[in-house]
């Protein structure tokens, strides 16, 4: 897998999913370390909580999608470095706030105590707030358009909106429109930021509009597929595999694909979304191979 | 007070503080209404909570500073419209989160139930989150540099950092470094965003670096003066005047200027900061008159 040359540019080799995720995680963590204030800078407790939450590991799937999209558009890795940090900072803030007692009330995240357990509730609220701020600060190093893209994905019509609809739906009877509501929740909670990650990679690389549009369609499909796969994992995997408490969805009466369509129905839906994602990449040809590898990983992963 | 013409541009008349605040509030509310999703858009509960918190009134001092700074740099009002919304959205999100039970646990804000009292705690957390996102979305309509300016003011080294230091200091014995700590808290909690408001007005107007620097010095001084005046008001005013619960600082053993230096000491400090702010404006000449009027208002206000 030596790098090969195409139209005079050095193109990175295509890696297996786990190897590529490791490479993206390495680059993301360098960028995160650059953007995050030192744990000793005042106020130290706040900066410790921010680093504790961000540096807890995790798959770093969103930075991997930024990097793969940037490379698919023949952009140099350095162009998307701030976006690698931005999407992970944004994602981590949503986890810190979702875990709060007033929200999902989770004690365990990525195999460790959640932020409000390791520190305290006020610090967790503030750490989440500051992580969101820092995400936009990093994003501004790309462009104002990148900030708009991330904000549209993150706000009340994206991630935060999906979380609100999820909370509102909890314990409610699931009517005829349950499938529509579920797609709306998934689109907001998960797909919006995954799609934005792919789009930010394209923006950082200065992609042409048609290429960007193809990548957005890909991002939307794997974003939805990711959440369907997540519902399947919650229903089947162990705490050790997940690094968080499994089976909580069913226990809380949450609206999930598995609850609505059963495990087989959910798996068929994920497979269909994978096909959609791969179809969207056809115009990009061989440069999009890493994105194809990631798409398959999203649907077939076991953690 | 007819508009008069200077070097071929129409210059807005200088208004008394209350009249100018009303004009800025009118423009800010038009811009806020543009940026905020409709209260009927899904998820409606979230959008209602966002509008409830933002449209509760308040002095709109930060938008007024944006507008006055933009005009001082001879920028047309329309240039700073997104920034009027951005600073008020950012400010409102910090109020919504500060009022939460895990933070200051306040029931009353601007004379009405706080967001988590009128809705619920989860919705208040999410509404605050989405208001912060929207602030950066609006700011991106100015420039990437404007986003960076707002983020630096809002994050762990600005507003959120000040709030954390304030919480950490609560109930602690006040040592020899109490005055330093207090300035650090004030600089973060209040001065950072007030300074950024003035700077955003200058950025929106495309001000020259020297002008921008003078405005930043002005913003820093009145930002600190604002918080000193706030401490004085908390110690002396009634709930009807403040629209929130007075005397809480003393009851909670909070570190304030009044607690450290007494009411007279605090008032002298505010006067000194006012002089600093006015001194910084000297190079701007008559165009900065509205900023001078606002500076005096900040120190002499009774609400």
Interface residues (C-beta under 8 A of the other chain):
Chain A: X37 X41 X42 X43 X45 X46 X47 X50 X93 X97 X100 X102 X103 X120 X121 X122 X123 X125 X126 X128 X129 X130 X132 X133 X134 X136 X137 X139 X140 X141 X142 X143 X144 X145 X147 X148 X151 X152 X154 X155 X156 X157 X160 X161 X163 X164 X165 X167 X168 X184
Chain B: X37 X41 X42 X43 X45 X46 X47 X50 X93 X97 X100 X102 X103 X120 X121 X122 X123 X125 X126 X128 X129 X130 X132 X133 X134 X136 X137 X139 X140 X141 X142 X143 X144 X145 X147 X148 X151 X152 X154 X155 X156 X157 X160 X161 X163 X164 X165 X167 X168 X184
